[in-house]
Amino acid sequence: MPSPHVRWRQRSRLVRAVRLLRTRRPQTFTEKVRYKMLRDHRMLLVTFADKAAVREYVASRVGEEYLPEAYAILRDPEGLRELELPEAYVVKPTHGSGAAIVVSPQASEDQTLPPAVWGWVYRHVRPSAVSVDALIDIARVWMTKLYGQGPNREWAYGEVEPAVIVEEMLVAPGGIPDDYKFFVFHGRCRYVQVDAGRFGGRTQDFYGADWKHLPMSGGPAWISPERERPERLDEMISIAERLGAETDFVRVDLYALPDRIVFGELTSYPAGGDSPFEPQSFDAEFGSHWTVPRRYR
């Protein structure tokens, strides 16, 4: 869907031609993500990007028991006014990634809702800090935003019909659960990224599928002491591989709660093709498991 917010570089045919030329022989992981962004225009990727449509995909591939409860999917944010919500919940746009308003009593007392003009924001606030009018204003701004910059970047998000989804808040011992991100290449999980402490003391660690810690960094510090192998790691890997079986690469995000595993999202373009690797050699190592096709069909 065309958008007035797309800058000319992201819709220019000349810029696209130059980028296609530059990415024609990708070797590293980041180069292959950029290759995919420009060439893979299958509707499957739109389903992956759409936080509403992907729920049906997940239910059909692994079962609806892995989905978080959805209280509402709204095309008009005004519908937020009619909902009777629990004390804790999450509101987020269906056509973007990384943006959400998390509402729970565990939030810091000094956190407030951001101004609606900020657009793609992630904030954890207490119920007392939320007014439905402010929440509607934020959601309305989301509805006008294009995530991924445009057709020459993260193409799939521009094809998603904007909406707002309201889901259950996931809780684990200690608060927000750790985020497990499975890198699935050609239906096989090769690496696992674990992000913890999103709202304070953030850590990030990378492991092989055998749970050997990788001596690499994506920015945040490693956790200390080192975490043990998750009891349900094999089940999570199986879920990730079934969800990634139809494509050459996708990152599958899951949460391991004490009583269940919960789906997070499917990401075709981690960090928009700009994932940091330290040391840089891991960029090539990740890319070595991924054979991009000459043409996506």
N, C-alpha and C positions, 0 to 999 in steps of 0.2 A: 504494500500500500504506500503510495507516495506520501512524503512528509515535508512540510516547509522547513523543518528543523535540520534537514540533512545538508551538511556543508557541501560545497560544489565538488571538492576533491573526492567525496565519498559517493558521488553519482556521475562523475566525469568518465566518459568512455576512454579518453586518452589516459587518464590516471589508471583506469582498470587495465588497459593494454600494457602499460609499463609494469604494473604489478604482476600481471600474468607472465610477462617475460622474465622478470626477476625471480619468480618462484617456480620456474619450469623444471628445475632439477633439485628438489629439496633433499636434504640429507639429515638435518637435525630435527628434533621434535618441534621446536618453534617454527622452523621453516615449513614443516608439513602441516601444522595448524593453519598457517597463512595460505598454503596451497589449497587446503580444504575450504577455507572461508571463501575463496574466490571461485572454486570450481564445483563444489558439491551443493547442488540446488535441488536435491530430492526433498519431497514433502515430509519424509521421515524426520528430517532435521527440524522442520517446523513443529512437528508433534513433540519432539524432544524439548524444544525451547518453550513450548506453551505449558505453563504450570497447571492449566485446567485440562487440556487434551491429553497430557502425558499420564494422567491418572488412569484413564481407560487403557492405555498401552501397558502400564505397569500391572494393572489388574489382570489383563489377558495373558501376560507373560509369566508372572510369578505369583499372582493372587492378590486380591484386594486387602487381605489381612496385613500386608506390608505398607499400606497407605496410611498417612495421618488422617485423622477425621477432618472433614471439610464441613464447616458450619454454613458456608454460603459461597457462591460464585456469582459476582455481580457485574453486569455491564454498565450499570448506573450506580456510582458511589452513594447516591442518596439512599439507596437500600440499606446502608449501614445503620440508618436511623431506626429501622424496623426490627433489627436483630436483638434477641435476648442472649447475651453472651456470658460465658462463665467468667470467673475472676481472672483467668489467664488465657490468652489467645494470641494469634499472630495474624497480622494483616499485611498482604504483599501484592504487588502487581503480577499478573500472569505473563506479561510480555517483556520481562526483564530478569536480571539476575543480581542477587546481593542486596536488594532493597527490601526492607521490612520494618514494620513497627511491631515490636514484641512487647506485650503487656503482661506483667505478672507482679505479685507482691514482693518478689525477690530482687527487683530492680533497685538501684541506688536511689536514695531520696533526692539527690540533686539533679537527676536526669529529667529533662522536659522534652516535650514533642518539638521537633525542629520546625522552623518556618516552612510553610508549604512551598515556597519558591525554590527550595533546595533540590527538589526532584528526587533523584535516586539516593535515598538515605537508609541507614540501618540504625535503629535506636531501641534501647530496652528501657521501658518506663513502667512506673507503678500505675495501677488503675486510677488512683487519685489525680494523676497528672494528665489524664486523657479526657478530653471533651469530644463528643461525637461530631460537633461542628468542625473542630480542628482536624479530626481524623478524615472527615469527608473532604476537606480542603486539600489535604495531602494526597488523598486518592485521586481527586480530580486533576491535580498536577501530573500524577503518574500517567493518567489516561492520555495526556497530551504529549508525553515524552516518547522518543524513539530510542530504544536501547541498542547499543552496538554500532552507532554512528551512521549506518546506511548500507546500501547494496554492495559497496566495494569493501565492506568490512564484515561484520557479523550479520550476514544476510538474513538468516532465518528469523531473527527477532522482529524484523520489519514486516514479516508475513503473519504474525500472531495478532489476532483481534484483541485489543486492549480490554482488560477486565481486572477485577480485584477479587482475590480469594482470601477467605478467612478460615484459618485452620486452628486445630488444637496446638497448644504450646507443649513441646516435648520437654520432659523433666527427667533428670538423672540425679543420682546422689551427688550433692555438691552444686547443683544448679543446671546450667545449660549443658546438654550432652556433647561429648566429643563428636567431631564431624569426620567420618571416614570416607575418603575419596579414592575410588578404585580406578586405575588406569587400565582400560580394557582395549587391547589391540586384536582385531580379527577374532573376537569372541573369547579371548584369553586374558585374564588379569595378570599383569606383570609387576605392577607397583601399587603400593597403598600409601596415601598421604593422610596424616592424622592432624587435624587442627583442634586445639583445645584452648580454653580460656579466652573466648572471643571478647568478653567485656572486661578483661583485666588479666594481666600475666599471660598473654598469648604465647603459645608454643606451636611449633610445626615440625613434624618428623616424617621421614620417608622410609619405607620398608620395601623389601622384595615381597613377592607373594608367599615366600617361605618364612616371613616375619624376621628376616635379618635386617638390622638397622643399617641404612645407607649413610655413608659419611658425606652427605650433601646437605645444602641449605637452600631454602626458597625465600629466606629473609628472616622470619622470626627465629628465636632461639629454640634449641632442642629441649624437650621435657627432662626434668631431673627430679627424682631418680627415673631411670628408664622404665617405661610401662611394660607390663607383661603381655604376652600373646593373648588376644581376646578369646574367650571361651567359644564364641560362635563365629570365629573368623572364617572357617570353612563354609559355613552357611552363607555368610555375607559375600564371599567370593563367588559362590554358586549363583546367588541372586544377581550379582553384577555381571557375570558372564552371560547369563540368560538375557538380561536386558541389553547387553551390547552385542548380541549374536548377529544382528542384521546390518552391522556397519563396520567400517575399517577401524574406527576409533571412536570411543566416547568415554568420558569420565563419569562414573556412577557414584553419586553421593548417598551415603546411608548413615543412619544413627543406630547405635547399639544401646538400647535401654535395658534395664534389669530383666524385663519380662518379654521383650519383643524387639525385632529389628524393624526400623521405619525408613521408608524411602524419603530421600531429600530432593534430588534433581538429577537430570541428565545434562551434561555439559559437553558440547561439541568443540568449543573454542576456549579452553582454559586460558585465562588472563588475556584474551583477545590476541593470542599468538605472541605474547610478550612475557611468558613465564620466566622468572629468574632462576638460574642454575649456578650454584657455587659448590664445587668447581664446575667450570663450563663444560667439561668433558661429559657430564651427565646429560647435557642437552643431546649430544650425539648418541649416548647409550639409550636413552628413552626412544629416540627416533629410530634406532636400529630394529626395533620390534614392529615397525609400522611400514608396510609397503603400500604406498598410495597408488591408486589405479590411474592409468592414463586418462580415463574418462569415467565419471560417475554415471551409473544408469539406474 
